[in-house]
């Protein structure tokens, strides 16, 4: 599967631009399940000094999207339809893990979730989302 080959290259060091920019790493992946890691620090801070919520959104969205992508068949791509995040506690500096899971993959709609925890296993944020599978002309150059 081409999609899994992409993740194998990523896992081997061929890092996508957004992962380089923010600094998150792909630790593990299998169909429908992925784990990312981010060392959150001052470079990710908002004006008040805590981790910017957009960084948590990017990390959780990457986990959910990548989990979705691991389920794609030949000729399919996807796009995110919606994303919801609940911020549970503030972070200043921490090693964060984001676990992305596919909860249900239908023919067209995929329901996903992500939990972001700190190094102590404490929940930092919880995300849920949905994606749409694209095929044929809709999937070209996506």
C-alpha positions in Angstrom: 0.0 0.0 0.0 1.4 3.4 -1.0 0.2 5.1 2.1 2.0 2.7 4.4 5.2 3.2 2.3 4.9 7.0 3.0 4.8 6.3 6.7 7.7 3.9 6.5 9.8 6.6 4.8 8.6 9.1 7.5 9.5 6.7 10.3 12.9 6.3 8.5 13.7 10.0 8.6 11.9 11.5 5.5 10.0 14.0 7.6 7.0 16.1 6.2 7.3 19.9 6.4 4.7 20.4 9.1 6.3 17.8 11.4 9.7 19.6 10.9 8.1 23.0 11.6 6.4 22.0 14.8 8.8 19.2 15.8 6.6 16.2 16.3 7.9 12.7 15.5 6.1 9.5 14.3 6.9 6.8 16.8 4.6 3.9 15.7 1.9 3.2 13.2 -0.3 0.3 12.2 -3.7 0.3 10.4 -6.0 2.6 12.3 -3.6 3.5 15.1 -0.6 5.9 15.4 1.5 7.4 18.1 3.3 10.8 17.8 5.7 12.5 20.2 6.4 16.2 20.7 8.9 17.9 23.1 6.9 21.0 23.9 8.9 24.0 25.0 9.3 27.8 24.8 9.3 27.7 21.0 5.6 26.6 21.1 4.5 29.2 23.7 1.6 31.6 23.4 2.1 35.2 24.8 1.2 34.0 28.3 4.0 31.4 28.2 1.9 28.2 28.0 1.8 25.8 25.1 -0.3 27.4 22.3 -3.6 25.6 21.7 -2.9 25.5 18.0 0.1 23.3 18.5 -2.1 20.8 20.4 -4.6 21.0 17.5 -1.9 20.4 14.9 -0.5 17.4 16.9 -3.9 15.8 17.5 -5.0 16.5 13.9 -1.8 14.9 12.6 -2.5 11.8 14.8 -6.1 11.5 13.7 -5.3 12.1 10.0 -2.4 9.7 10.0 -4.5 7.0 11.6 -7.1 7.6 8.9 -4.4 7.5 6.2 -3.2 4.1 7.4 -6.6 2.7 6.4 -6.6 4.0 2.8 -6.9 1.6 -0.1 -5.2 2.1 -3.5 -6.6 5.2 -5.3 -8.1 6.7 -2.1 -7.1 9.9 -0.3 -9.0 11.8 2.4 -9.8 15.2 3.7 -10.8 16.3 7.3 -14.4 17.3 7.6 -14.4 18.5 11.2 -12.2 18.7 14.3 -13.1 19.3 18.0 -10.7 19.7 20.8 -11.1 19.8 24.6 -8.1 21.4 26.4 -7.8 19.7 29.8 -4.8 21.3 31.4 -2.1 23.8 30.6 1.4 22.8 29.5 4.7 24.8 29.6 7.3 22.2 28.8 6.6 18.5 28.5 7.2 15.5 26.3 3.7 14.9 24.8 2.3 11.7 23.2 -0.6 11.9 20.8 -2.3 8.6 20.1 -4.6 8.7 17.0 -7.3 6.0 16.5 -9.8 5.2 13.9 -13.0 4.5 15.7 -15.1 3.6 12.6 -14.2 3.6 9.0 -17.2 3.5 6.7 -17.1 3.6 2.9 -17.0 7.4 2.9 -16.9 8.7 6.5 -14.2 8.0 9.1 -14.7 8.8 12.8 -11.4 9.4 14.6 -10.1 10.5 18.0 -6.8 11.5 19.6 -5.6 11.7 23.2 -2.6 13.9 24.1 -0.9 13.0 27.3 2.2 14.3 29.1 5.2 12.1 30.1 3.3 11.2 33.4 0.4 9.9 31.4 -1.9 12.8 32.4 -4.4 13.9 29.8 -3.6 17.3 28.3 -6.2 17.3 25.4 -8.8 15.1 23.8 -9.8 15.5 20.2 -12.4 14.0 17.9 -13.0 14.4 14.3 -14.3 13.0 11.0 -12.7 12.6 7.6 -14.2 11.9 4.2 -12.6 9.3 1.9 -12.1 10.6 -1.7 -11.9 8.4 -4.7 -11.5 8.8 -8.5 -11.3 12.4 -9.8 -11.9 13.7 -6.3 -8.7 11.9 -5.1 -6.4 13.2 -7.8 -3.5 15.4 -6.6 -4.7 15.5 -3.0 
